[in-house]
Each structure stands twice: as C-alpha cells, then as structure tokens.
C-alpha cells in the first residue's frame, strides 16, 4: 500500500523543483543571452521482490525466452520477457526488463541519454553489469548483442547481459522518481537588431570572455559600453577581453570585420577573444547572464567557427508559450499527487482507527 504513497511523494518533490526551474525560465525570457534550464529526472532503482524465504537469483530455474534487440547507430535498445538487465547506479543495483545502452568514453557498456543536439551522451549514464557480476568492457572494437543477450566482440563472447531470475522472484518494485540534475539548453536564441554599434551577438556556439574581480567569466550577452577609461565593458562594468587583454576604444566609430577584428575609425584596435567549449556542461551560471567553469574541471577550448554580428543582441532561447504550458501541466500534476497522498492518508486513518476497533 505504501508504494503508491512513496511514488506520489517523490512526484511532488520533483514537480515542485520543476516549477522553480520553469518559473526562472519565464522570469528571464527577455534577458539577453540567457539560456533556459531543464530539470532531468530518473526513476529510483528497481529492486527484485521475492517470496518470503525465497532465494535471490542464485539459480536459473525460469525459462529464458530471449532478447529483442534494436540497434540505432551507436545505441542498443534491448527488451526481454525472461530474466532482468542489471544496472549499477550511485544508490545501488537496478533490475529492469528494458535497457538502452551504448559505450562510454572508457569503453564500457553504459546507459545513456540524448543531449540537446540529439547525440548519445553517456556522461551521466550508469554501468551495465553482466552475468559475470562485472561491468562489461568492449573497448573501441565493433561489438554486437545477440538474441540470447551475449555481448560479442571480434567474434568472441565477453559476457551475457541477462540475469535470469529464480522461481521465487515475483517482480520488481520502484519507489518513484528523483532529481538527477539541471541541464542548460545552449541552443541559439533569436538575434534582435538594436542598431547600437556597441551591441554584438554571437551566431554559433561560443562565449565572450569577461574579466571580473572573481576571475574569468563567460557570457552570450554582447550588450557593451565604453567606460571613463575608454575600455569596453559590460553593463555591470566588467571588462570585455580581446586577444590583447582589455579592449580599449579610442575613437568615435566602432565596427568589426569578417574576422571578428574590432575596427576603431577604420583601424584595427583588437579582436574579440571569443571561446568555444567542447564541454559547455562544465559551465555553471553565476548570474548577470554569465558562466564560470565548474571547480576542478578544465574547459576544453576549440576554435570558434561562428560569426559576430554587430548591432544585434541575442535574446534568450526561452519559448514563453511552451514554458507557460509546462507550468500549467506541472500545477495539474502537483494537485493530482496531492489528492493521491490525501487518499492514502484517509485510507490509513480508517485502517488504524476503524478496523482496529473491530
């Protein structure tokens, strides 16, 4: 009876956090350079339920009916009607009848998610455990998974993915969903014309480098101005960085060429030091449309292959209508889970106070 209570309770917690994230997106819908956040959730581990005094999956007495295998590029989608797939998470082992897997950067089979660009992402995936009890290594070699659940590398079977169940196992139990992480959507926002010669927008992946008292920061908000020292700064007064350091503007007409060089009265003064990161997930928001690197993480810089457009500002990538629809859906879900918890509470109250009197 309490399984549903735990599920509804975890859903309330997740809905409440989702509402916070969506509210923040809506509040920043008109903030230049803002990138919306999305809350990523995952289910708790599925644990095996056995009959009282029943054994665990030590033997293989139930019939094994095979695996349905679907391959899409570098991903495998597996489904079995006998036995379980085993995945090792940070909170314990999980058992399921379905498994989506790929290969992580170290060559091990792992669950995956699909990032904003539609690419396979195993960074936050969980280890796939074979029948041997170990995580399954395939390396960089071609591999396949057959209909018996065998993992085959170069024609040799390295492990089997099916954990066959003992006859005492009656199924699995899940306690609901939990928050995994908050993911930032770095997709391009709409470019809005301003006709201001000190407004710059980035078309493509990249960030302006900004020097602050707390260290180097990165932003997509290219609304700049010139301070009393003829230095190009953000609206908050932080210095915009060029290849020669702080950008000095001593002149009346500012423009940029196709190479991103800053021209002052027709003469090259500097060039924007725009950086593109291979791993933008290692950036964290610090307010004022700026990001900083995660502590103990080294950002991998690659060549910026986009374009700097003068006289424009990049708007946020928040779709206000979609976010409002999400908000209404979340409120309805929240109310539904409240009613479920109330129903459980009333049922338990009757069980304790009414049935107990009989």
Secondary structure as UniProt FT lines:
FT   HELIX           2..27
FT   TURN            28..30
FT   TURN            32..33
FT   STRAND          37..43
FT   STRAND          47..50
FT   TURN            52..53
FT   TURN            57..58
FT   STRAND          67..72
FT   TURN            73..74
FT   STRAND          75..80
FT   STRAND          84..89
FT   TURN            90..91
FT   STRAND          92..96
FT   STRAND          98..103
FT   TURN            105..106
FT   STRAND          108..110
FT   STRAND          113..114
FT   TURN            116..117
FT   STRAND          120..121
FT   TURN            123..124
FT   STRAND          127..129
FT   TURN            131..132
FT   TURN            139..140
FT   STRAND          143..145
FT   TURN            147..148
FT   STRAND          150..153
FT   TURN            154..155
FT   STRAND          156..160
FT   STRAND          162..163
FT   TURN            167..168
FT   STRAND          169..173
FT   STRAND          177..184
FT   STRAND          191..193
FT   TURN            197..198
FT   STRAND          199..203
FT   STRAND          207..212
FT   TURN            213..214
FT   STRAND          215..219
FT   STRAND          223..226
FT   TURN            228..229
FT   STRAND          231..234
FT   TURN            235..236
FT   STRAND          239..242
FT   TURN            243..244
FT   STRAND          245..246
FT   STRAND          254..256
FT   TURN            258..259
FT   STRAND          261..264
FT   TURN            265..266
FT   STRAND          267..272
FT   STRAND          274..277
FT   TURN            278..279
FT   HELIX           280..282
FT   STRAND          283..287
FT   TURN            288..289
FT   STRAND          290..293
FT   TURN            295..296
FT   STRAND          301..302
FT   STRAND          307..310
FT   STRAND          312..314
FT   HELIX           320..353
FT   HELIX           355..357
//
